[in-house]
Amino acid sequence: MQEELCIIEILKDNNDFVARIKSDLGGNREYKSQYFEDVLEQFVMDLQEEFESL
């Protein structure tokens, strides 16, 4: 059985990359940086911590 854990949106806003994450466990949050790698690293680390207990 599949269960949706989160929704991830990645956008480009002028010179910044923006990631918007929505999940039942962590709620809504946003990460922003000029560098895509920084945004990716930030939200991946947070999601790993959030879903470790599942």
Contacts in CASP RR format, 6 or more apart in sequence:
PFRMAT RR
TARGET T0000
AUTHOR 0000-0000-0000
METHOD contacts of the structure
MODEL  1
MQEELCIIEILKDNNDFVARIKSDLGGNREYKSQYFEDVLEQFVMDLQEE
FESL
5 23 0 8 1.000
5 24 0 8 1.000
5 51 0 8 1.000
5 54 0 8 1.000
6 21 0 8 1.000
6 22 0 8 1.000
6 23 0 8 1.000
6 47 0 8 1.000
7 21 0 8 1.000
7 22 0 8 1.000
7 23 0 8 1.000
8 19 0 8 1.000
8 20 0 8 1.000
8 21 0 8 1.000
8 43 0 8 1.000
9 19 0 8 1.000
9 20 0 8 1.000
9 21 0 8 1.000
10 17 0 8 1.000
10 18 0 8 1.000
10 19 0 8 1.000
10 39 0 8 1.000
11 17 0 8 1.000
11 18 0 8 1.000
11 19 0 8 1.000
11 20 0 8 1.000
12 18 0 8 1.000
13 32 0 8 1.000
15 34 0 8 1.000
16 32 0 8 1.000
16 33 0 8 1.000
16 34 0 8 1.000
17 32 0 8 1.000
17 33 0 8 1.000
17 34 0 8 1.000
17 35 0 8 1.000
17 36 0 8 1.000
17 38 0 8 1.000
17 39 0 8 1.000
18 30 0 8 1.000
18 31 0 8 1.000
18 32 0 8 1.000
18 39 0 8 1.000
19 30 0 8 1.000
19 31 0 8 1.000
19 32 0 8 1.000
19 39 0 8 1.000
19 40 0 8 1.000
19 42 0 8 1.000
19 43 0 8 1.000
20 28 0 8 1.000
20 29 0 8 1.000
20 30 0 8 1.000
21 27 0 8 1.000
21 28 0 8 1.000
21 29 0 8 1.000
21 30 0 8 1.000
21 31 0 8 1.000
21 43 0 8 1.000
21 46 0 8 1.000
21 47 0 8 1.000
22 28 0 8 1.000
23 47 0 8 1.000
23 50 0 8 1.000
25 50 0 8 1.000
25 51 0 8 1.000
26 50 0 8 1.000
29 43 0 8 1.000
29 46 0 8 1.000
31 39 0 8 1.000
31 42 0 8 1.000
31 43 0 8 1.000
32 39 0 8 1.000
33 39 0 8 1.000
33 42 0 8 1.000
END
